[in-house]
Structure formats: C-alpha cells, structure tokens
Amino acid sequence: THQLLPATSDNMSDSGNFDSVLELMAKASERSLPEAVMMMIPEAWQDNHNLSDTKKAFYEYNSCLMEPWDGPAMVAFTDGRYIGATLDRNGLRPSRYYVTKDDHVILSSE
C-alpha cells in the first residue's frame, strides 16, 4: 500500500484526488470497486423511502467512515471485470446509456 500513499495532494485536481482515494480503497482493502464507489458517492439515502433497509444500512454505516464526495458530476469506472457509473449525489446532471446488440455500453453526460 505504500505505493498508493499519499492518497491526496493539493497538487492534484479534485478528480485526481478522487481517483487516488478510490484506488486506495479498492486495492488496499477487501472492498469491491462498486462498493468503494458507493461509499464515496452515496445516493441521497436519508429521506429516500424507495431504498431497501439493507441499502440504507450500508449507507448509514459507511457515512460514519467517510464524508460523501461531492466533486464530480458523473463517474464511470471499470476494473476489467465490471463496468459502472454513478451520478452526483443530487442527480443534477443527467447521464444516459445505451447497450448495443453486441454488448458494448455507450455512456454520456453533459
């Protein structure tokens, strides 16, 4: 893990710091990449009555471990096995995706 530290720096952009923290969480722990992203950019879960109790518990527990990251508008990620994307916590910037017949994913945000 010493190669992943320091995780943040005043010399990096918000996106660069986000990437570094995400890499640290995914590589230096037993968290999966999607779990690390959900920890860093949680849904607005407190007053969301459509979320399952399990998901709310996940967000509540992880809110004690770190503050939500409010920087990027939309984040796409992959580890070579999984592909995913999430919007900012407030969902103010829309994102659209399309899955082609040959299983390619096209994703766009403004």
C-alpha positions as CSV (number, residue, x, y, z in Angstrom):
1,T,0.0,0.0,0.0
2,H,3.0,2.4,0.4
3,Q,2.9,2.9,-3.4
4,L,-0.7,4.2,-3.1
5,L,0.2,6.8,-0.5
6,P,-0.2,9.7,-0.1
7,A,-3.7,9.3,-1.4
8,T,-4.5,13.1,-1.8
9,S,-2.5,16.1,-2.6
10,D,-3.0,19.8,-3.0
11,N,-1.1,19.5,-6.3
12,M,-3.9,17.2,-7.8
13,S,-7.3,18.2,-9.1
14,D,-10.5,17.0,-7.3
15,S,-10.8,14.3,-9.9
16,G,-7.2,13.2,-9.4
17,N,-7.7,13.1,-5.6
18,F,-10.9,11.1,-6.2
19,D,-9.1,8.6,-8.4
20,S,-6.3,8.2,-5.8
21,V,-8.7,7.6,-2.9
22,L,-10.8,5.2,-4.9
23,E,-7.7,3.2,-5.9
24,L,-6.6,3.1,-2.3
25,M,-10.0,1.9,-1.1
26,A,-10.3,-0.8,-3.9
27,K,-6.7,-2.1,-3.7
28,A,-5.8,-1.8,-0.1
29,S,-9.0,-3.2,1.3
30,E,-11.3,-6.1,0.7
31,R,-13.9,-3.7,-0.8
32,S,-15.0,-4.2,-4.4
33,L,-14.7,-1.3,-6.8
34,P,-18.5,-0.8,-6.9
35,E,-18.7,-0.8,-3.1
36,A,-15.9,1.7,-2.9
37,V,-17.7,4.0,-5.4
38,M,-21.0,3.6,-3.4
39,M,-19.1,4.6,-0.2
40,M,-17.5,7.7,-1.9
41,I,-20.6,8.9,-3.8
42,P,-23.6,7.6,-1.9
43,E,-27.1,8.1,-3.1
44,A,-29.2,10.7,-1.2
45,W,-30.4,8.0,1.1
46,Q,-31.6,9.6,4.3
47,D,-35.1,10.5,3.0
48,N,-35.4,8.0,0.2
49,H,-38.3,5.7,1.0
50,N,-37.7,3.6,-2.1
51,L,-34.4,2.2,-0.9
52,S,-34.3,-1.2,0.8
53,D,-33.4,-1.4,4.5
54,T,-30.2,-3.2,3.6
55,K,-29.0,-0.4,1.3
56,K,-30.0,2.3,3.8
57,A,-28.0,0.4,6.5
58,F,-25.0,0.2,4.1
59,Y,-25.1,3.9,3.5
60,E,-25.7,4.8,7.2
61,Y,-22.8,2.6,8.3
62,N,-20.4,4.0,5.7
63,S,-21.4,7.5,6.4
64,C,-19.6,7.1,9.7
65,L,-16.4,6.1,7.9
66,M,-16.1,9.0,5.4
67,E,-17.8,12.1,4.1
68,P,-19.5,11.9,0.8
69,W,-17.5,13.1,-2.2
70,D,-19.4,15.9,-3.9
71,G,-16.9,16.7,-6.6
72,P,-17.5,15.1,-9.9
73,A,-20.8,15.2,-11.8
74,M,-20.7,11.7,-13.2
75,V,-18.2,8.9,-12.6
76,A,-17.7,5.9,-14.8
77,F,-15.5,3.1,-13.6
78,T,-14.2,-0.4,-14.5
79,D,-11.8,-2.9,-13.2
80,G,-11.7,-5.0,-16.3
81,R,-14.5,-7.2,-15.0
82,Y,-17.2,-4.8,-14.0
83,I,-18.3,-1.5,-15.6
84,G,-20.4,1.0,-13.7
85,A,-21.3,4.6,-13.5
86,T,-23.0,6.9,-10.9
87,L,-24.3,10.4,-10.9
88,D,-23.5,13.1,-8.4
89,R,-25.4,12.8,-5.1
90,N,-28.1,15.3,-6.1
91,G,-28.5,13.9,-9.6
92,L,-28.4,17.4,-11.1
93,R,-26.5,16.4,-14.3
94,P,-28.2,13.7,-16.3
95,S,-26.5,10.8,-17.8
96,R,-27.7,8.4,-20.5
97,Y,-26.5,5.0,-21.5
98,Y,-27.2,2.5,-24.3
99,V,-26.3,-1.2,-24.6
100,T,-25.7,-2.2,-28.2
101,K,-26.7,-5.6,-29.6
102,D,-23.0,-6.7,-29.3
103,D,-22.9,-5.8,-25.6
104,H,-21.0,-2.5,-25.9
105,V,-22.0,0.2,-23.5
106,I,-22.2,3.8,-24.7
107,L,-22.5,6.3,-21.8
108,S,-22.7,10.1,-22.0
109,S,-23.1,13.0,-19.7
110,E,-23.1,16.7,-20.4
